[in-house]
Amino acid sequence: MTVESTAARGKPRRSTNRSTTRGTTRRTSSRQPLDGMVQLLTPEGERVEHPDYSLDIDAEALRGLYRDMALTRRFDAEATALQRQGELGLWPSLLGQEAAQIGSGRALRPDDYVFPTYREHGVAWCRGVDPTLLLGMFRGVNHGGWDPNSNNFHLYTIVIGSQTLHAAGYAMGVAKDGADAAVLAYFGDGASSQGDVAEAFTFAAVYNAPVVFFCQNNQWAISEPTERQTRVPLYQRAAGYGFPGVRVDGNDVLAVLAVTRAAAEHARSGQGPMLVEAFTYRMGAHTTSDDPTRYRSDDELAAWEAKDPLLRLRRHLELTGAADAAWFAGLDEESDALARRVKEAIRTMPDPDPMSAFEHAYADGHSLVDEERAQFAAYHASFADDHDEVN
């Protein structure tokens, strides 16, 4: 988006009661959304204060957050295009959820551990995972192309909700080890209806595990709206398990950063688990096999596009003078370079060795696996023999 196109939408509404700190402009009032949702940056790009979650951030850090979101969005768009071109079997887009992922990802320390679902491309970026490595599983050439322990970022989990149990168990181990670290478990509003999530909440609460349950409520579990899954806001479910919950504006990267940072410290300090509900919106399809026009309206999509997380922070950067046209132009060039690298990586990605499927099934080997490996090797070799006979 260019500066001109942003201006065409209308200048952000200015308040007459302001104070400026370290290059940021904010209202001195503490007005918040009526539903109690934590917000530090309005859709118009204005800073507001919250009595429980403060954030002191300079212009360089603000630009860094915008860069993270912009590059993640460009990577996601390129991956979607590659799937349409037949290079990927499937792709789950994060479009619209960049602030929830970048804000939470940047709130963590290197020694914290993350358990994602299959859509946390922005969190992977924050944890230093090369974005091209995310593509292998969706191309069908590996089961996850990175070492989880290198970045404290677990492999993607396709089974809905199961990673919350993995996170709770890992966090229980962290507590027993006496480590000063937090565990973050991502899941969606649809997964909140799974029994695995309820069990994870129970174990984490009873064992006072240092885990933050981070729910990205993007309003739709494929074609099922949130109101058909719960009669109370999702964050309020935490109270029934005996730990705190908070709802944050998931399209406000600053609020997500502040809330997740506080939640992680809550967990690290021995106070047990916490639930964060990032109230956001999936602007694209659930995956590339989905057609969202069959179950949601254009008016709903337009209303959420007005709350676009990138547009919101861009308005703030322009309003405060923290970034100019030259900086945005440079970021566009960086985004183009990333897109070219992604295309080159996917088209040169080697196919796996068919025999590698039998590796690492058992630590010390197994006679049945050895037998199956030999049978498959003979079967695979038969195709080469048939080819030779034809020639």
N, C-alpha and C positions, 0 to 999 in steps of 0.2 A: 504494500500500500504506500502511495506517495504522500508527501506532506500536503499536496494540493487536494488529493481525494479526501484526506482527513478534514481539511478546512471546509470542504464542500458540505460536509455533514453538519456544519455549524460549530461555532466556537463553544468550548465548555463554559458553563455558567460560572461566573466569578462571584465570590463572596466578598463582602466589604470588611469582614473581621478575620484577618489572617496574621500569622506569624511565620517567618521564614527561618529554617534551621538547616545548615549544611547543604544548601542547594535545593531543598525541597520546600514546597508550599503546602500548608495545611490549615484547616479551620481550627480555631481554638475551642470550638464547641465539641461536645462528645455525642452528637446526634448519631444514632445507629438505626438500622432497619427495625421496623416495628416488631418483627418476629424474634428479635434477640440474636439474630445471626451476626457474627463478628465480621466487621468490615472496616478496613482502613483506607480504602481507595474507592471512590464512587464510580459509577459507569461514566460520569463526565470527566473523570481524571483528577478529582479533588481529594486531597488528604483529609481524613477525619480521625479523631482519636477514639480509643476505646478504654474504659476504666481498668480493664483486666489484662489487656494485651497491647503493650506499647512496642514501638519499633523505631529505632534511630538508624537511619540508613542514608548514606551519602549518594551523590550523583553517579559515581563510578559503579557502585553496587547496583543501582537502579538500571543503568545501562546493561550491566551484566545479566540481570534477570530478563530484560527484554531480549537480549541476544540469545539466551538459552531458549526462550519460548519461540523466537522467530526461526532459529535453526531447526528446532525440533519439529515445528509445523512444516517447514520445507522438506525435511527428511520424510515425514509422514505422507505428505502429498506425493513425493516421488515414489515411495513404496506402493501407494495406492495405484499410481499410474503403471508401475511395473507389473502389478497383478493383472491389470486390465490388458496388458500386452502379453500375458501368458508366462511371465518370468517367475511369478509366485503363485502358489496354489490358493492362498487366502491371505488377507491382511485385515487386522483389526485397527481401525483408525482411532487416533486420540483427539481428532479435531474438536476444539472447544474446551478441552480439559487440560490445556497447557499450563495454566496458572496453578491448578491443583497439584500437578506433578512437579513442576519446577519449584514452586514454593515449598513443598514438603521435602523434595530431594535436597535442596540447598540448605534446609534446616538441620540436616544430619551431620554427624561427625564421621570421619573415616572409619572408626572402630565400631560404629553402629552397623547393624545387619538388616538387610531388606529382603522381604519375601513378596515378590510381585505376582500379579495375575499374568495376563498375556497382552496387556495394553499399555504397560508402563514404560513406553519408549522415552518419555521425558525424564523419568527417574533414572533409567539406565544411562542416559546422557550425563546426568548429574553425578552418577557413581563412576564415571570414566569408562564405561563400556563403549567400544567403538560401534557406532550405529550400524555399520555394515554387518556386524556379527549377529544382529537381531534377525537378519533376513534368512539365514540358513535353515532354521526350523520351518519357516513358511514356504521355503523352496523345496523342502523335503530332503535336504542333504545332511542334516544332523538333528540332534535332539536339543540343541542349544549350543551356540558356538563359542561360549566363554566359560572360563573357570570361575565358579561362584566365589571362591575364597580369595581370588585376586582383587576383587572390588567389593567384597561383602555384599554382593547382589546375587541372589539365588536365581536359578533358571526359571524361565516362564512356566506357569502352571495353567494348563488348559482345564483341568477338572475344577468345576466351580466351587470355590470356598475351601478346598482342602488345604491351601497354603496357610490359612489362619491357624489350623492345628499344628502345622510344621513350625510356624512362628512362635506359638505359645510354648511348644516343647523346647524349642531352641532357647527361648527367653528363660524358661525354668532352669535350663542348664547354665545360662549366663549368671543367674542369681546364685546357683550353687557354687559356681566358680568364684563368686565375689568380684566379677568384672564390672568396671564402670562403663557400661554400654547399654544402649537401648536397641530394641528390635522393632521394626516397623512392618506391619502386615497390611498390604493393600487388598481391597476387595470392592465389589460394586454393590449397588442397591439390590440387584437381583440375588447376589450371593447371600445377602443378609437373611434370606428365607431358608437357607440351607441349614441342616442339622449340624454340619461341621462347624459352622460359625458359632452356633449356640454352645457347642461343646468347648470350643476354643475360649469363649468368654468365661465359661464356668471354670475351666482349669486355670486360666490366667488369673482370675479373681481369687480363687481359693489358695493358689500358691504365690500370690502377690508378685506375679512375673513382670519383669520390666519390658512390657510390650505396648506399643501404640497401635491400635486397630484403626486404620485409615480407610474410611468408606468414601469412595467417589460416587456420590449419588448423582448420576447423570440423567435421572428422571425416567429412563426406559431400560428395563431388563429385556433386551431384544424388543418385542412388541408389547410388553406388559408394563403399564405405568406404575409408578411407585404407590399410588393410592390403592392399588389392588393387592399390595403386599403388606401394608402396615397401616394401622389406624392412628398411630402416633408418629411424630418425627423420629427418624431413625436414631438420632443421637440420644434420645430419651430412653432407649432400650438399655443403655449402660447402667442406669440406676437400678434396674431389676437384678443386675448381677453384682451390684455393690461397688461399682467404680464410676468415676465421672465421665460425662460425655459433653461435647460442645459442637455446635454447628457453626461453620465458617463459610463465608462467601467464597465458593470455589473458583470464581472467576476473578478474584482479587488476589494477585500473587503476593502482595505484602501481608495481607491478613493470614493467608495460608502459611507463609513463612513464620510469622509471629506465633501463631497458634501451635504449629507443629514443633517449633523450637521449645515452646513451653511444655508441650505434652511429652516430648522426648526427655526433657530434664526431670519432669515429674516421674517418669519411669526409671531413669537412671538413679534418682535420689532415694529409691527404695519405697516409693509411695504406691507402687503397683501399676496396673494397666490403666489406659485411658482410651476412649473412643472419640475420634474426630470424624465428623460428617462434613465433607466438602460438598456444598450444594452447588452443583454445576450442571452442564448440559452437553450431551453428545450431539454435536452439530452434524455429524456425518452418519453413515450407516453403522449398525452394530459390527458387522464385518462386510467385506466386499460381496458376500453372498446374500446380503439383506437388502430389502427395498423399504426404507422408512416412510416413503410417501403413502404406503398402504395403511399406516396406523397413526400418523400424526399430521397435524395441519400446517399449512404454510404460515399462518398467522403465529402459531407457537414458535416456529423456527425463526421468524423475523423478530419476534420479541426477544429471543435469546441472542440473536446476532447483534442486537443493540448493546448487549452486555459482553461482547467479545473481549476476552482477557488481554489480547494483544492491543486492540484498539484502546482499551482503557488505560494501559500503562503508557502507550504512545502519547495519548492526550496529556498525560501527566508530565512526561518528559518534555513535550513541546511547551506546555503551560509554564513550566519552571525553568525552561532554557537549559535543561540538563543534556539535551541532544539536539543537533541541528541537521539540516538536510544532507550535509556532507557525510555525517556519521551514518545516517540511515542508508545513503547510497553505498557506502562501504560495506554495510551489512548485507545489502542486496547482492553485492559481488561475492561475498563470502558464502551466501546461501546458494548462489549459482555453482560455485566451486564444489560445495558439498553434494549438490545434486549430481554433478558430473562424476564425482568419486563413487557415489552410490550406484549409478548406472554401470560404471566400469566394473565395480566389485561383483555385482550380481551376474553380469554376463561372462565373467571369467572365473566364477566360483566352480571348483572342480566337483564332479560327482564322487560320492564316497565309494570306498572299496566295498563290494557286496559282502565280503567275508567279515567285515568289521562289526556286523550285527551280533556276532558271537563273542566279541571281546567284552571283558569286564562284567560278564553275567555272574560269575563267581570269582572271589578273590584268589582262590587256589585251584581253579579249574574244576571240571565235573565230567564224569564219563558220559552222561547223557548228552551234554552239550558237545562234547568231542564227537560223538556219533552223529549228531544232527549236523555239525559242521562238515563232516566228511560226506554225508549224503547230499548236502546242498552244493558242496564243491563239485561233486560228480555231476549233479544236475546242471549246474552252471556251465561246466566244461562241455557238456553234450551239445550245447548250442554252437560252440566253436567247431566241433566235429561235423555237425550237420552242414555248417557253412562251407567247410573244406570240401565235403563230398559234392556239394552243388557245383563248386568251382572246378 
